[in-house]
């Protein structure tokens, strides 16, 4: 789609209501961008449901604080299950009393898909923004999704292909991170901002953002860094931490190492740290997408508990776990998992990417191509798809 095609072509002064439900900070950011773009089409629209500060800054009315939905972990969910059901019931009553033109769930599928299905059953059009990982595991969830949504909005093209194969209406809108991250990252500026040596190579180490991930991967990644540092003593080691709790956890792990390790621990600024790096050693997850968009060679290492791995390995239906590999449909970056994730194997893979200039050039070209594929002006594309759904229903 060209830039000219992204100019809003459905503008109405109708005073319609658009329902949106976001349960996490990432969904709040997506929702805010979507509201901005939808207002260009519907300047008199009223936006209501559940959202955070970003959405509320765009004039959104949140019936419940978004933090009440931000629950992670089975035990935490079970402890709040009655409250979550009450919130969903309250939302449903609100939407049924004053039916919106559309209800949009943003991520948080365990909460939003059930709400979307109830709304759709009453004749309210529904859309879901950010596909669950149904293409990777528990694929039978596609039947529940098909009954819950009139339109799925996906961030990645391989997700859209999955929905097309199952005859679920879908629109690939691209990824907002690809819109926000420049095609050419400024590595030197990032190093200056972090007060790193511009001449010495940098390894960014990201063992995860949650306590459990750092428990499983923190020591492994630090031992890997020590293995590398004995072979490349000029290497600068930098670890960004999502908050002060994780920063304290990382520092305690560093202190337990038998040999002193010269590592810089940074509060926040993970994207800046990756931008400054020559190579990134990281856990699987969204960080692999950011590293790819920053054009950084990377090594992905991950370990699950034995029971979790035994269960998930039977359920996973995809050949790769790192997003760059899923997007490219080939192994662009090494994935060292479970017993393969050892200091010497991870370290050797990092050194190879640090020293192989031809591979670095090849990766940059491949990552740039993937960046272009995802850089689709996601806010506008999502708003276009939603407005087309709304207009079709209003015309019936």
N, C-alpha and C positions, 0 to 999 in steps of 0.2 A: 504494500500500500504506500503510495507517495504521500509527501507532506500535504499536498493540496487536498487529498482525499480525507485527511484527518481533520480538516476544518469542520466544525459542527454544522451539519446540514438538517438537523431537526431542532428548531427553536419554537417554543410555545410559551404563551403567557398563562397557561392553565395553572391553577393553584393546586397541583396534585401533591400527594405525599409519597415519599420514597423511603421505605424501611430498610435500614442497614443494621446488621449485628456483627460486631467485631469483638473478639475476646482476648486479644493479645496486642502487645505494642506494635508488632510488625503489621498486624491487621489494621490498627489505628492509622498507621502511616499510609497504607494502601487506601483506606476509606477516605482519608482527607484528600488525597489526590483525585479519587473518583468523584467526590462531592464537588471539588473545584471545576472539574470538567463537565459534570452534569449540569451545574448551574449555568454554564454557557448555553445549554440547550433549554433549560427550564428555569429561568431567572426567578420565578415566583414559587418554586418548589419548596416544600417543607421536608426536612430530613430528620427522621426520628428512629429510635431503637436503642442500641447500646454501642457506645464508642468512648474513646479516651480523649485526652487533651487536644491531640492533633485534629480530630474530627470536630470537637466542640469549638475549636478556634475558627472553623469554617461555618459556624452557625448551626451545628448539629445539636439536637435535643436528645440527651441520653437519659433513658428512664431509670437506669440502674448504673452505679459506678462500674466501669469496665473491669476494675480490679476484682470484682466478685466472680468473674468468669475465669480469671487467670489462675487456674489450678493445675498443678502438674503432679503426676504420680498417682498410682492406684489408691494408696492409703488416703492421700489428701482428698481425692475425688469422693471416695466412700464417706469420708467424714463430713462432706458438704453436699451430699447427694440430694437431701431434702430441699436445701436452699436453691440448688441449681434447678430442680424441677419446678419450684415455686416461681423462680425468675422466668423460666420458659413459659409457664402457664400465664403469668402476668403479661408477657410480651404478646402471646397469642390472643389474649382477650383484647389488648390494645389494638392489634392489627385487625381483628374481626369487627371491633366496634366502629373503626374508621378505616375501611380497607384501603391500603396503599396501592399505588399503581404497580409496584413491584416490591418484593422483599428480597434483599441480597444478604446472604451469609458470607462473611469473609473468614476463611480458614476455620479453625476450631470446629471441625466436622462433627465430633461427638455431640456437641451442643446444637450446632446450627442446622444440620441436616434433618434432625427430627422436627425442628420448628418449621423448616421449609416444607417438609412433607405435609404437615398439618395445614399450613397456609395454602399450599397448592390444591389440597383436597377440597378446600372451600372456594376455589376459583381464583385465588390471588396468584399472579405470575411470580415465579421464583427464579433466582440465579444464585450461583455459588462461585465465589472468587477465590482462587487458589485450590487446585485439586488435591484431595487426599492422595496418599501414596498407594492408591489402589492398583496402579500399574506394576507395583513392586511386590506387594504381598496382600493377602486376603482379597483376592481379585473378585470374589463373589459379592463384595460390597457394591460393585457396579450396578447390581439390580436394585439395591436400595437407593442409590444415587439417581438412577433413571426414574424412580417413582417420586423423587423429592424435588428435582429441579427441571425447569424449562430450558435452562441454559447454564453450561459450565464454562467458566473463564479460566484458561490455563496460562501459566507463566512460561511453559516450555513446549516446544513443538512436539516432542515425543509423547507428552501427555495428551495433546490434541489427537494424535494418531490413534491412541488407545480408545478414546471416546468415540471417534469416528467408526472404528471397527465394531463398536458395540451399539452403534446407532443412537448415541446420546448427543443432542445438540450441543455444539462446542464452539468456542472462539478462542484462538491463540492470540494473546494480547502482548506478549513479550514480558520482560522483567524490568521493574522500575529501577533496580540497581544498575542495569545496563544503560539506562537513560542518564543516571546520575554520575556514574564513574566515567571520566574522560577516556577516550580511545587511546591516548598517549599519556600514561602516568608520569608524574614528575618525581623520579626516584631521588634526585639530588635535593630537591626542596624538602622532601620527607625526612631525609637524613639530617639536613640542617635543623629542621624543627625539633627533631629528637636528639640533637647534639651528638650525632654519631660521626665517626671518621669517614669522610667521603672516599678515602682511598682503600680502606680495608673492606673485604666482603662481609655481608650481613646474612645471618640465618635467623629468620623469624620462627618462633616456636609457639604453636597454639594447641595445647592439649585439651581444649574444650572450655565451656563456660559454666558447667555445672559441677557441683561438688563431687558427685559420683564419677564423672568422666575424669576429673583431675586425679581422683584416687586411683583409677585404673591406669591412666596414661601418663600422669605427671612424672613419676619416677622413671618410667620407661623412656620418655622423651628427654629427660635430663641426663640419663645414662647414655643415651644416644648422642647428645650434645657433647658430653665428656669424651666419648669415643672419637668423635669428629675433631674435637679441639686438640687432642693429642697429635693428630695428623695435620691439622691446619691451625696452628696457634694464632695466626693472624685473624681468624674468624671472629666477628662480633656476634654475640648471642643476645637476642632480645625476646622477651615474653610479655605480651600484653595481657592484662587481667580485666575481666568485665566489671568487677567491683572490688571493694576493699577486702571483703571476706575471701574471695579467690586470690587476691594479692597476698594476703597473709598465709593462705594455704600453700601457695607456690613458694614463698620465702622459707616456710618451714621445711618443705621438701628439699630445697637447695641446701639448707643448713644440715640436713641429715646425710648428705653425700660425704663419703670418706675423704674425697679430694675436693679442695676449693675450686669452684667453677665460676669464672668471671662472666656473669650473666646480668643483663640489665632487665629489671622487672618494671613494667610501665602500667600505670592505672588507665584503663580505657585505651582509646586510640589504636584499636586493632587494625583498622584499615590503613592508617598511617604507617604502622609498623610493617605491615605486609608490603606497602608501597616502597618502603625503604630497603626491602630485602632483595638479596640475589636469589635465594631459595627459601621456600616455606615448608616446614615440617608441621603437619597438622592432622587433627582428627577429621573424620568425615563429617559432612554437614554443609550448611550455607557458606561457611568460610571457604570451602573449596571453590564455590562460585565466585566469591570476591577475589580470591587469589587469581583465578582465571581471567577475570575482567581487568585485573591489574597486570596481566601478562607475566605472571611469575611462575617459574618452574616450581613444582611442588612434589612432596612425597606424602602420601596418605597412610597413616598407621592407625589401627583401631583394634581394641580388644573388648569383648563382652564377657560377662561371667559365663562359666561353662554351661549352665542350664539355659541361659538366654540364647547363647550361640546354638546349642543343640536344637532348641525350638525354632528359632528364626531361620536357621540354615535350611530347614525343611519347608519353610513358608515362602522364602524369597524367590521371586520368579525372574530376576534380572541378572545379567552377567557381570555388571559393575555396580559399585556403590557411590563412587565419586561423580559429582555432577558433570565435570568436564568430559569424563569418559561416556556418561550416559548421553550427553548432548552430541558428542562426536561419533558415537556408536563404534568406538574403538578405544583401546587402552592408551590414551595420551599420557596419563600420569600413573606411576606405580601405586598399587594398593596392596599394602602388606598387613594382613589381618591375622588375628589370633596367634598361633605359634610362629607364623612367619614374621611377626612384628617383634624383632629383637634388636638390641642396640647395634650389633654389627651389620644386620641386613638393612635396617633403616639408615644407618650411617653411611654405608657404601652407596646406597641409592642417592642420598643427599650429595655426597662428594662427586658422584658421576654427573649430576645436574649442575653442580657448581663449576665443574672444570670442562665440560663438553660444550664449547661455544656453538658448534654446528647444531646440536640438539636444542640449545637455547633459542637459536634463530628459528628453527623449525616450529618449536612450540609457540613462539610469539606470533608467527603467521597463522597457525591453527587457532590460537586463542583470539586473535583479532577477527578472524572470520566468524567464530562463534559469538563474539561480542556484537558484531553487526547483525547476526541473526536474531539476537535477543533485544536489540535496541530498536524498539518498534513504537516508542511513545505510548507506553502502557496505559497511562491514565486516560488518554484520548481514545485509544482503541477499546478499552473497557467501557467507557461512557458511550461510545458509538454503538457497541453491541447491546448494552442495556437499553438505550433509547430506541433502538430498532425493535426490541422485544416489547417495550411499553407501547410504542405506536401501533404495532400489529394488534395487540390486545385491545387498545382503545378503538381501533377501526372495526372490530368485530361487532 
